[in-house]
Amino acid sequence: MASKDIVLETMKKAGTPLNAGKIAELSGLDRKEVDKVMKELKAEGAIVSPVRCKWEPAN
């Protein structure tokens, strides 16, 4: 499974907005990898920030 899929799946399972550190903790991915993937997902519009510094999948 690609890192993007893992990050999105972790966010969906959590059901609440998460920061990058929590995503790394829950998914088992390296924090640097999570930061890189989140940057790509933000550019694509796949994730949104309802609360400062926390992210969730866009609907």
C-alpha positions as CSV (number, residue, x, y, z in Angstrom):
1,M,0.0,0.0,0.0
2,A,1.3,3.4,-0.9
3,S,2.2,5.9,1.8
4,K,-0.7,8.3,0.6
5,D,-3.2,5.5,1.1
6,I,-1.9,4.6,4.5
7,V,-2.1,8.3,5.7
8,L,-5.6,8.7,4.3
9,E,-6.8,5.4,5.8
10,T,-5.3,6.3,9.2
11,M,-7.2,9.7,9.1
12,K,-10.4,8.0,8.1
13,K,-10.1,5.4,10.9
14,A,-9.4,8.0,13.5
15,G,-12.6,9.9,12.8
16,T,-11.2,13.1,14.2
17,P,-8.6,15.7,12.8
18,L,-5.0,14.6,13.5
19,N,-1.6,16.2,13.4
20,A,1.3,14.7,11.6
21,G,2.9,13.3,14.8
22,K,-0.3,11.4,15.7
23,I,-0.6,10.1,12.1
24,A,3.0,8.8,12.2
25,E,2.3,7.2,15.6
26,L,-0.9,5.5,14.5
27,S,0.3,4.4,11.0
28,G,3.8,3.3,11.9
29,L,5.3,5.4,9.2
30,D,8.3,7.7,9.7
31,R,7.4,11.3,10.6
32,K,9.4,12.7,7.7
33,E,7.5,10.4,5.3
34,V,4.2,11.5,6.8
35,D,5.2,15.2,6.4
36,K,6.1,14.6,2.7
37,V,2.9,12.8,2.0
38,M,0.7,15.4,3.8
39,K,2.4,18.1,1.7
40,E,1.4,16.3,-1.5
41,L,-2.2,15.6,-0.2
42,K,-2.6,19.3,0.7
43,A,-1.5,20.4,-2.8
44,E,-4.0,17.9,-4.3
45,G,-6.8,19.1,-2.0
46,A,-7.3,15.6,-0.6
47,I,-7.0,16.8,3.0
48,V,-8.4,19.9,4.8
49,S,-7.6,21.6,8.1
50,P,-10.8,22.2,10.2
51,V,-8.6,23.1,13.2
52,R,-5.2,24.7,13.2
53,C,-2.4,22.2,12.7
54,K,-4.8,19.2,12.5
55,W,-5.9,17.6,9.3
56,E,-8.7,15.3,8.0
57,P,-9.7,13.9,4.6
58,A,-11.6,16.3,2.3
59,N,-15.2,15.2,1.6
